[in-house]
Amino acid sequence: MAVDMEMKVLIVDDYKTMLRIIENLLKQLGFKNIAQATDGSMALKMMHDGGGYGLVISDWNMEPMTGLQLLKEVRTDAKLRGTPFIMVTAESKVENVAAAKEAGVNNYIVKPFNAETLKTKISAVLGAF
Amino acid sequence: MTDADNLNKIETALHEKIHLANETSKQPLSSEEVSDIVREVVSSLTGDVTAADLKFYAELQDLASYIRHAKQEIADIKPKDISESHIPRATDELDAVVGATEDATNKIMDICDTISGIAESCTPEVSQQLIDCTTHIFEACNFQDITGQRITKVVQTLKHIDVKVEALLAALGEEIKREGGDGELQAPLDEKDLLNGPQLPDKAIDQDEIDRLLSDM
């Protein structure tokens, strides 16, 4: 199955430079509809407000709502639970990955990362480009 | 009266006196004040002063001396300066590092966007080469997020140390606080004192100001 480049992608990070980096890399991969949120609560509101996002790429360490909390909220919401979710974070301890996995993350990228890693992980979740 | 009775009597008297003195002064007692109280209690004892009393008194004196020495050592490192000057300055410097790298990163990415725009007007081969280059630059800009998070951790550690130093100051009382300097740098003594590195944005002067200063001198 090929990745739908028209799908809406939501990227969540409290560092504006990181939002810009990820958005640029996604554009290089061919994604056209990219939205940004600066923490989990903002992202959740955007998803509830009829976002129709086909992929969420989220940082972990944010306030007031972390990426892990966002993931848990998404996975317990009947309408949102099927949304593919990739964590992109500097948190790289085994227990972090385990917690994200347990919460239902689809893939996990450790910062710093490159375009190829992003492409590979998205491909593993959504299908080939 | 047995030795144990005497010790209990001294202990009770000391406890009452120190409690009363603490209540009166509303702040931790100095080591000198504690020594005075001990001396007063021991001198007020009636009856024979036993060997145990003397030993106990000597130990109290040693303890008072040890506390006085420790306080002096703490005072010598000027904890007030650490709390009021060094740590705030260090956190400000680190915040400035984060701000400066963020600004620089955004400028780099602005230039990448410009190059990407130019790439659209190039041949497909050249265009792809330029896009690949800007992608690598964007990837490299990851550093800003990573360094920012690391510096934030250091700032949190410094703030934790600050809280501990504040607690130490509160526990040791006014005599330690008075030992601090005025928190400001003294007049430069030699060239080394002039080497303070880059100034924080709100304290730095720009080239125009430097030119004006030079012309005024």
Contacts between the chains, C-beta under 8 A, distances in Angstrom:
chain1	res1	chain2	res2	distance
A	13	B	145	7.8
A	15	B	144	7.3
A	15	B	145	4.8
A	15	B	148	6.4
A	16	B	102	8.0
A	17	B	102	5.9
A	17	B	105	4.8
A	17	B	106	6.2
A	17	B	109	7.2
A	17	B	141	6.5
A	17	B	144	5.0
A	17	B	145	6.5
A	18	B	142	7.6
A	18	B	144	7.6
A	18	B	145	4.5
A	20	B	106	7.5
A	20	B	109	5.7
A	21	B	109	7.4
A	21	B	138	5.1
A	21	B	139	7.6
A	21	B	141	5.4
A	21	B	142	6.5
A	21	B	145	7.8
A	24	B	109	7.2
A	24	B	112	7.4
A	24	B	113	7.9
A	24	B	134	7.8
A	24	B	135	7.7
A	24	B	138	4.9
A	25	B	135	6.8
A	25	B	138	6.0
A	25	B	139	7.3
A	28	B	131	6.6
A	28	B	135	5.2
A	28	B	138	7.9
A	61	B	149	7.0
A	90	B	145	7.2
A	90	B	146	5.8
A	90	B	149	5.4
A	111	B	142	5.9
A	111	B	145	6.1
A	111	B	146	5.9
A	112	B	139	7.5
A	112	B	142	3.4
A	112	B	143	6.6
A	112	B	145	7.6
A	112	B	146	5.7
A	113	B	139	7.6
A	113	B	142	6.7
A	114	B	139	4.5
A	115	B	135	5.2
A	115	B	138	7.7
A	115	B	139	5.9
